[in-house]
Amino acid sequence: MKILLVNKFLYPKGGDAISTINTGKLLSSKGHKVIFWGMKHPKNPNYSYKEVFVSYVDFNRPIGFSQQLKASINLLYSFEARNKMEKFLKMERPDIVHLNNFAHQISPSILDVFHKYRIPTVMTMRDYKLVCPAYIMLSHGDVCEKCKNGRYYWCFLKKCTKDSYLKSALNVIEMYLHHKILRIYNEVDVFIATSRFLKQKIKEMGLKGKVVFLPNFIAFDEFKPFFEWKEKSLCYFGRLSPEKGLFTLLEAIKGLDIKLKIFGDGPIRTYLEEKVSKEKIQNVYFLGHKSQYELINEVKNSMAVVLPSEWYETFGRTAIEAFALGKPVIGARIGGIPELVKDNKTGLTFEPKNSEELKDKIQSLLKNPDKIIDMGRNARRFVEKELNPEKHYKQLMEIYQRAIEKHV
C-alpha cells in the first residue's frame, strides 16, 4: 500500500510530529511505501518531494503587516498548500492519506484535493482544533467548553486565543468557514482519537463523522527499562507552556527532600525560573533540551516522571515513554492521562491544580520506595501488552480498510 502521511512539522518537534514519524517507520517496516508531506523546515530530514512542501510559517516570529495578512489568509484557506498538494498527487497517487496536525500553517484546503481525486482519508486528532478555535479547550487557564455545538463566537467574547480579540476573531472566522460554510471536514472518512476521553469529548462538543479509538504505540524495544534509580529525583520533560501545570508542580516540590529536573523549553520558562529564584526553591533544575540519549539516561536515573497537565491531554506521550523505561508517573486526573496512569498500579494521580495533593503523592512515593519498583514493572508490562507496535499496526490497517471501502 502507498500511504501519504501529513503533518505540519516533520522533525521531532512535539508529540504530533514524533507520532507521525514513528507511524511512518512502522508502516515502512511492514513493506508499505510511505511518503511524508508537510512544511519545509531546516531541521527536516532529506524527504522525497520536499520541493512541493508548503513554505515554512512561524506564527511566533515578529513579521510585517503584509506578511501577517498573507499568513492570516493562508490560515483560513491556503491556496499554496492546495496547489502544491495537487502537484504532488500528479506525481504520486497514494492509496490512502493519513492526516495528523495540519491546522493553521497548512490549513484544511488540502482536503479539497483529496476529495477531487477520490483518495481515502483518515485523520488522527492530536488536539481539539476540530471543536475549539483555540485548540486546547482552555480559556485563561481554565477548562472551557463554551464553543460546544458550534458556538465558536465564545472564543472571541472570551479572548481565548493569546488574550487577543484580533487573533481570537481570526480563529472564530476560521471555524465558521471550515465547519459551517465549506463543511470541509466532511471529506475525512474516519477520525482517529488517541484516547477514549478524546473520542467521547470530541463527540460531546459536536463533531460529526466516524470517530474510532486507537492509542499511540511505542517501540518499547528501543527503551531498556531500569526499575531502580540512581538519585532521588523526579523528571518533567516536554513543552514549558501554561497548560502543562508547571507552576502547580513548583508549589508542590517546595521543601521536599527530592530534586525536580525540568527538561525542555517554551514560552513560560523565564517566568518559571523567576519563581524559583524569587522564592528560593533550591531543589529545581532547568536543564533545557537534551538529546534523546541524554534524556533517556536522566529519566532512568530518576525515581518517577511527573505529568501535571491542566488541560484535557489527548493522550500523554510523556507517560508511555516513562513507562517503557520502567518508571511510574505521577499524573493529573484530566483528559486521557487516567487511562494510562492507574493509581498504585502504573503511578499515582492527583486533582489538576491541586499542589497539596501533588505534594502528598510525591511524599507517598518517597515513603514507599518498593512501590516505585512494582509500579514501574507494571507500567512496562502495560506498554508491552497494550501499546505495542504489532497491535497498533493491525488496528490501523483495519481503519485504513474501512476508509478505503467508503470509496469502492
Secondary structure, DSSP 8 states (H G I E B T S, - for coil): -EEEEE-S--SSSSHHHHHHHHHHHHHHHTT-EEEEE-B--TTS---TTGGGSB----TTS---HHHHHHHHHHHH--HHHHHHHHHHHHH---SEEEE-S-TTTT-THHHHHHHHTT--EEEEESSSTTT-TTSSSEETTEE--TTGGG-THHHHHTTTTTT-HHHHHHHHHHHIIIIIIS-GGGG-SEEEESSHHHHHHHHHTT--S-EEE------GGGS----S-SSSEEEEES---GGG-HHHHHHHHTT-SSEEEEE---TTHHHHHHHHHHTT-TTEEEEE---HHHHHHHHHHSSEEEE---S--SS-HHHHHHHHTT--EEEESSTTHHHH--BTTTEEEE-TT-HHHHHHHHHHHHH-HHHHHHHHHHHHHHHHHHS-HHHHHHHHHHHHHHHHHTT-
